């Protein structure tokens, strides 16, 4: 295992941090009112990967706080995944991928202040996704032409260091996301190119049983989310790409599944189309009643009702994201009152090859965060007066506390 002390690299990261701070007007840094939470984004910057923190106020608006280098390097391009930045259930740690240096960063969180703890080799090439369960971190490596994609396991020590479990690595193909079930006994991985959903039983020692692969009912299963109220139920976005990797126009959908106790997967409902192009990322309200899919080509978010008992999905409405070039990954606050979407896509109105892997930066050098109030009926109301976030176009993941 290769472990690096992040303190030794802070000096080399200082200039990159200073340049990042110049992107954010000083007027956004502070407001004379209580901070009720935070939003975190992973910049995925090639020179010095970092996490930017935004203070969140009671009305849902944001103000930039600080950007903290986390030790590794980003890839500078989209990762083609969901969940590359993960906030631990107790909200004390952030786990982040460093796709450019094939490492994983662990960062302590204290009231919005970030303190990098460790930097560890990801045991693979191009880490793109993370899942956490009962003291173990599951890392999804996308691989490259010469290295197989894999999922591998680390024990998270109390000091934030990661210890790789020898012999825990298993191969996967074209992964989109990895998540552990809320019950902590199963791990799910979506495979975009193969249209498969892989399931594993998580053993008591954190290791995984051999995978069981189930054909997805939709096409190009990508991001997914477990229902917090029905822990074995999960909802998957279907990007519906063809064999050339082109997203089918107005063909996007959601499908609901149930993870069975024997590690098999049962389809519950879908695909239920939203008549949008390239939905790739999905979030679900904490009460499990509504799911949100971001449609990267149409610059919109589709709102689905979710039946917690049988998994039935109902398309309620689709809202445009005003001024956006394409919403990508989203985050809901813990109480479900606000939703935030990264706006870093530059492919609006075009055919999207390699669905949801945003790798073009021709439109703008910076992105933004779109913010919404979540109403009781699940509908979204865009927040007014949200200051420009000036998010780096390389940003890939978002989470909130």
N, C-alpha and C positions, 0 to 999 in steps of 0.2 A: 504494500500500500504506500502511496506517495502522499505525504502530508506536508503542507507549507504553512509557516507562520505568517499571517497576514500583516503583522506589524512591520515586517521588514520591507514591505512593498508600498507602504503608505506614502513615502516620500516621492517615489516615482509616479504615484497616482495624483499628486497634488495639482500639477498643471492641468491634467484632464478634468479634475474636479472644478478648478477655477473657471475653465472654459465652459463647463456645464452650467455653473451658477450664473454666468453672464446671460444665459438664455431666459432667465426669469426676472422680471421687473421687481425691484426692491419693494414696491408697494404691495406686492402679493405675499410677501414673506410673513407679515404679522397683521392681526386684527385684534382690536381690544374687546374681545368677547370670548366666552369659554369655548375650548375645543372639545367636541364630543366624540371624536374618533379620528381615524386617519385612513388615507388611501395610499397604497404602495404600488409603484410600477417598477418592473425590471427593464432597465434601459438597453441591455444586450449590446452595449458599445464595444467596439473592437479594441480600443486602446485601454480602457479600464472599465470593466463591467461595473454597474452601480445600481442602487435602488434609490428612486426619488420618492420623497414623502410629502404628502399634501395634508394639511390640517383640514378636518371636516367640522363644519359648524351645525348648529341645530336645524338650520333651514336647508341643509344638504349641500350648500355651496362649499367650495374648496379654496384654499390659499396655499401656495407653495411654501414649504418649510425648508427642506434641505435635500441634497443629494449626497449619498455616502458610497464611496468605492468599496467593493466587497472582495477584492483580491484577485479574481480571475479575469478572463477576457470573454467578451461576447462574440457572436458571429457577425453582427452588423446587419443581418437579414432575418426574415421570418423563419421560424423554426418548424412551421407546419404541424403545430401541436397546440394543445390546451393544457394549462397547469404547470408551467415552468417556474412559477413562483408560488410557494406554498406557505401559508401561515398555520402554525401548529394549533391544535384545538384549544390549548390553554393560552394562546396568543402571546407566548413568551419568545418564540423562535420563528424566524423566517428561513426557509430553505430555498436556495436559488441555483439554477443551472448556469454554468459558465461554458457555453457551447463552443466558444472559440479556443479554449484551453483544455477542454475535456475534464472539467472539474465541477465540484459541488461546493457551494459556500453555505455556511451556517452562520446566522446573524442573530444576536440577542436583541429583543425589542423591549424598550422601556419607555412607555408613554410617548411613542412616536420617535424616540431617539434610537438609532441603530448602532450596534457594537459588533463588528465582525469577530467571530470566534475561531473559525477553522476553515481550511481549504483543502479538499481531498480529491484525489483522482477518481473519476466517475466509473472506472472499471469498464470502459468502453469508449466509443467514438461518438461525438456529437450528442451530448445529453440534452433531452428536450422535454422531459416530463418527470414529475415527482408525486409520490403518494406516501402517506405516513399512517402507521397503525401500531399502536401499543408498543412504542419505543423503537420501531424499526422504520427505516426510510427505504422506499422502493424507487429505484432510479431507472428511467427509460432512456436507453441510448439508441439513437436512430441509425448509427453506423454510417458507412460510406461504401464506395465500390469495392473496397478491399476488406471491409470489416462488417460482420453480421450485426444487425440490430439485436439488442438484448434488453432484458430486465434483470437487475441485480440488486442485492440487498445489503444494507448497512445497519448496524446497531448504533443508535444515537446515545452517546454517553452523557452523563450529567453535566460535563463541562462543554458540551456542544461538539466534541470531536466525533468523527464517524469511523467506525471499525467495520471493514468489509468482511462479510461472512464468506469464507473460502468455500468454493464449490456451489455458490448460490445462484450463479448466472445461468439464465435460460434464454435461448434464441427466440426472437419474434420477427415479424415481417412488416415493414411499412407502418410503424405504429403512429397512432394519433393522440392517444391519451392513456394514462394509467390512473386508476383510483382504487382505494380500498373501500369496502362496504362500511357503512356506519357501525355495523355490528362487529367489524374487525376480523371476520372470519373468511372473507373472500377478496380476491384481487381480480379486477377486470381490466383488459386492454383492448382497445379498438385497433383494427388493422385496415387502413384505408384502401390499399391497392388490392388486397385479397378479398375484401368484403366479409371478413371474419371478425368475430368477437371471441377473444380468449378469456377463459376463466380459470382461476386457480384457488385451491383451498389454502388458507394461511394456517400453518401449523403453530403449535404453542411456542416453538423456538423461533418464530418469524419466517421460517423457510416455506417455500411453496411446493405444493404437490405438482406433478406433471400437468401441463395445461390440457384443457379440453376446449376445442375450437368449435364454434357454432356459426353457421352461415347467417349473416345479417339479413333481415327482411328487406331493408332499404339498401341503397347503393352508396358506397364510400362512407361508411360510418366513421365519424370523426370525434368531435368533443362530446362528452356525456356528463351526466350528473345524477347522483343518487338522490332519491326522495328522502328528506330528513325524517318524515313521519312514517313512511313505509320503507324501512331500511333495506329490503331486498329488491326494491323496485328502482329502476334507473331509466333515464330518458336519453336517447342518442340522436344527434343531428345527422341527417343524411345529405351529403353535398351533391350526390348524384353526378359524379364525373364519369365520362366515357373512357374507353380504353386508351385514349390519347392524353388523359388527364385534364380534359376540358369540362368545366362545370356545365351541366345541362341548363339551358335557360328556363327560368320559372319552374324548376323541377324540385326545389329543395323541400325537405320534409323533416318531421320528427317521428321517432318510433319508440314505444315503451317496451321494456323487458322486465323480467323477474329473474334474479339469480336464485337458483334452486340450491337446496342444502347439499346435494350430491355434486355440486360444481357445474351442473348443466345450466343452460339458459333457456327460458321460455319467453316467446314473444307474447305481449299483452295486447298491443294495439298499434296500427300503423303499417306502412308509412302514411302519416297524415300531412298532406302537402300544405305549404304556405304560399305557393305560387310566386316564390322569390328565387333568386339565384345565389348559390353557394352559401347556404347557412353552414357555419363551421363551428361556432362557439355557442354554448348554452349555459344558462344559469337557472336556478330554481329558488323560489321564495322559501324562507325557513319553515313556513307552515305547510309546504308541499303542494299548495293548491294551484300555483301558476308557474309555468316555465317560459323562458325568454330565449329566443334564438336570434343571433345577429346575422343579418344578410349582407355580406360584404360587398357584393356588386350593386345591390339596390339601395345601399345606404339606409337600411331600415332594420327594425326589430319586430319580430313576430311574437305575439303573446298567445300562449296556449293555456287552456284550463286543463288540470290534471286530476283525474279521479283517483284518490288515494287507495281505494279498495280494489278496483279492477284495472287501473292503469289507463283507462280510456282517455284519449286526448281530443280536445276540441279547440280548433283555431278560433280565437276570440276576435283578434284584430291585428293589424300591422301598422306601425307608426314610423313615419319618416324621421330620420335623424338630421335635423336642419343644419346645413352647412358642412356636413360630414363628407369626407372622401371615402368612407367605408368603415363602419364599426367592426371591431374584431372582438377580442376577449372582453368579458364583462365580469363585474363583481357586485354583489349585493351586500349591504350592511348587515350585521348580525340580527338586527330587528326587522329586516326586510323593508324598511321604509324608503330606502334610496337605492338606485341602481346606477352604476358608472360603467361606461364603455370606452375602451381604448379606441381612438380614431387615428390610425396610422397607416391605413391602406391607401395605395395610390392607384388602384385599378378600377375606380368607379366608372361604370358605363362600358367596360371592356370585357372581353372574354377572359376568364380567369383560368390559366393553365396551372397545373399542380395545385389543386384546390386548397385554399386557405394558407398556402405558404407564401406570404407576402414578401417578395424579394426585390421589388421595383421601387425606386425612390426618385422618380422623375418629376413628380408634381410639386413636392415641397420638402424642405429639409427638416421640418418639424411636424409633429402631430398635435393631438389635443385629447381631452377627456370630455365626453358627452355625459351629462348628468340628468337624472330623472327622479321625480318623486313617484313612488309606487303607491297607487291608490288602493283602497280596500277591495275594489272589484278586480284588482290585478292590472288595470290600465296604467299607462305611464303619462306623466305630465312633465314636459321639459322644464328644467330650472332656468329662470331668467337671471341675467347678470352674472353668470359664471365667468370668472376671469380666465383668460387664455392660459392654458397649462404649459404651452411650449414643450410638449413631450417629444423627446428625440424620436425620429421616424423609425429607428431600429427597435423601439420598445416592443416587447412581446407578451407581457403578462401583467395582470393587475389583481390586487386583492384588497380587502378593506377590513378594518376593525371598528 
